[in-house]
C-alpha cells in the first residue's frame, strides 16, 4: 500500500526539527489537510521519552476523517514513531529520525506506510499520494524556516 520515504538535509539542529515534529497540537497551524488536533494524553516513560495519544482531523475535498494515533517520543535520540489507533485506516505507521551533522544542520529521515479502510478514499489518495507527501514534508520545512530563520 502507499509508502513514502524521504531523507533531507536541513540547516537546523536535530533538536529543533524534533521539537517541531513532536509538537502535534500545532499541526493544524501549518500542515495541509490537517484541520484539527487534540492530545488525549501524555505519559512520561522511564527512559525519558513520552507516549502521547493524539487525534488528528484530516480534511481532503469532500472527506473529513478523524483518526487516533499513539506517538512515541524518544528525545534522547531525536526519534518519533507513530502508530495508528482508530479511525479510517486499516493500518498506519510512520517514523521521523533526526541526526545532527558534524558540519552543522541535520539529516531528517521520514517514512510513512498506511492503507485506508475505504476503497474510494484509498483510490483518491493513491492518485495524489506522492505529491501529498511532498507537500507535507515541504510544510514542515517551511514551518522550520518560520520558527528558526531562513536557510543559509
C-alpha positions in Angstrom: 0.0 0.0 0.0 1.1 3.6 -0.1 4.5 4.2 1.3 6.7 7.3 1.3 10.3 7.7 2.4 12.4 10.8 2.4 15.8 11.8 3.5 16.5 15.5 3.8 19.4 17.6 4.9 18.1 20.6 6.8 20.1 23.7 8.1 18.6 23.3 11.6 19.7 21.2 14.6 18.2 17.7 15.2 16.7 19.1 18.4 14.9 21.9 16.5 13.3 19.6 14.0 12.5 17.0 16.6 10.7 19.7 18.7 8.8 20.9 15.6 7.6 17.3 14.7 6.8 16.4 18.3 4.5 19.4 18.7 1.5 17.6 17.3 -1.0 20.0 18.8 0.2 22.8 16.4 -0.1 20.7 13.2 -3.3 22.5 12.1 -1.4 25.8 12.0 0.8 24.7 9.1 0.0 21.2 7.8 -2.1 20.9 4.6 -5.4 19.0 5.1 -5.0 18.9 8.9 -8.0 20.8 10.3 -7.8 19.9 14.0 -5.6 18.2 16.6 -6.3 17.1 20.1 -3.9 15.5 22.6 -5.8 12.8 24.6 -3.0 12.0 27.0 0.8 12.3 27.7 2.6 9.6 29.6 6.2 10.0 30.6 8.4 6.9 30.1 11.2 5.7 32.4 13.8 6.2 29.6 13.0 9.9 29.4 10.6 9.6 26.5 6.9 10.1 26.3 3.9 8.4 24.8 1.3 10.7 23.5 -2.2 9.7 22.4 -3.5 12.2 19.8 -6.4 12.7 17.4 -6.0 14.5 14.1 -8.8 15.5 11.8 -7.8 15.3 8.1 -10.0 17.2 5.6 -9.5 16.5 1.9 -12.0 17.6 -0.7 -15.3 16.1 0.5 -13.7 13.8 3.0 -13.3 14.7 6.7 -11.9 11.9 8.9 -10.6 11.8 12.5 -8.0 9.3 13.4 -6.2 8.5 16.6 -2.6 7.6 17.0 0.0 6.7 19.5 3.0 8.9 19.2 6.2 7.6 20.9 8.7 10.4 21.5 12.4 9.5 22.0 14.0 12.8 22.7 17.5 11.4 23.5 18.0 10.1 20.0 15.6 12.5 18.2 13.3 9.7 17.0 9.5 9.8 16.8 7.3 6.8 16.0 3.6 6.9 15.2 1.2 4.0 15.3 -2.5 4.0 14.3 -5.1 3.5 17.0 -8.5 4.2 15.4 -10.2 5.9 12.5 -10.3 5.4 8.7 -7.1 3.4 8.3 -6.6 -0.4 8.1 -3.1 0.5 9.4 -0.7 3.4 9.6 2.9 3.7 10.8 5.4 6.5 10.5 8.7 7.5 11.9 10.9 10.5 12.0 14.6 10.3 12.9 16.8 13.4 13.1 20.6 13.2 13.3 23.0 16.2 13.7 25.6 16.6 11.0 29.2 17.3 12.1 29.3 20.3 9.7 26.0 21.7 11.0 22.4 21.1 10.3 20.8 17.7 10.4 19.7 14.7 8.4 16.0 14.0 8.6 14.7 10.6 7.8 10.9 10.3 7.3 8.9 7.2 6.4 5.1 6.6 6.3 3.1 3.5 5.4 -0.7 3.3 5.5 -3.8 1.9 4.0 -7.4 3.3 4.2 -10.3 1.1 5.0 -12.4 3.0 2.5 -11.5 1.9 -1.1 -12.8 5.1 -2.6 -10.7 7.3 -0.2 -7.7 5.0 -0.9 -8.2 5.5 -4.6 -8.4 9.2 -4.3 -5.3 9.4 -2.1 -3.5 6.9 -4.3 -3.7 9.3 -7.3 -2.0 12.2 -5.5 -0.2 10.3 -2.8 3.4 11.2 -3.6 2.5 14.8 -4.3 0.6 15.0 -1.0 3.5 13.6 1.0 5.9 16.0 -0.6 3.6 18.9 0.3 3.6 17.7 3.9 7.4 17.5 4.1 7.6 21.0 2.5 5.2 22.3 5.1 7.5 21.1 7.9 10.4 22.7 6.1 8.5 26.0 5.7 7.5 25.8 9.4 11.1 25.3 10.5 12.1 28.4 8.5 9.3 30.4 10.1 10.3 29.3 13.6 14.1 29.1 13.3 15.0 31.5 10.4 15.8 31.1 6.7 18.1 28.5 5.3 21.6 29.7 4.9 
